[in-house]
Amino acid sequence: MVACNFCRDWFHLFHVGYENLDDDNERTEEVLSTCEFFCQSCLAKPLAFVRKYGELFVPFGRDGDGKMVPEETWRDKLEEVPEEEMLVKRKRDAGRECKVAKRPEPSGQPAEGKFIYPEWRDHICYCNACFGVYRKANVEAFIIDYEQFYPTDNEERIIGPEGIQASKDTKPTTNQEPVQEESSRGKTLADLELDEFKKLDFLTQSSLANAVTNFKDAFFEFLNNRMTDGRNIITERDINDFKAYLQTRSDEQNKVPSD
């Protein structure tokens, strides 16, 4: 089985278009252990924009026995961009014309899931229009802060007797004993809130994380502008102004540019 890196659901290979994958091939093992995988539903929505970047998907072919295998040169295509260079790239892209604007918009649900290069986030467009698409789909945090959402996601996937398996720490099972709720005694309010947050599905977690991040950025931006006159007291009027400022900022971020 294989897990989608976005929705975290598990799928049999034949349900996602890889029913004849060569499990014993060395290149196959490398793809399964290093690349991310997106299922058909997530590629239809909310990750439809990823389908504009066909060059980021791992190319598959057939071996002499007709089995699916990654192409021999699959690993020669992309290189990871250092974090400091990514910050420069995002700022540079923000003021430039969209590099995928002329590519056709994906529609419908693809026939198969896709394995995508682990460095794909380094090679997508970060112009203002694309960022608007990411925010509207609630995937901004998934793109920018992926390791924060899935800190254990680097655990290796291996080939096992039943196909693709995750490590014992992450693979869901159907016959495991029910997990007992931990006692809340001795926990802080922050600990309890984190426990409740972990119970939410990923899309809800992503939406909340985006909202918190946007609120924090807006608050400090507003605060810095207000404190330039030397005042160090927040009044009721400041609070009301901030609410209006927050709404205006949100409307601008969610606005999708017209063609």
Disulfide bonds with the S-S distance in Angstrom:
none
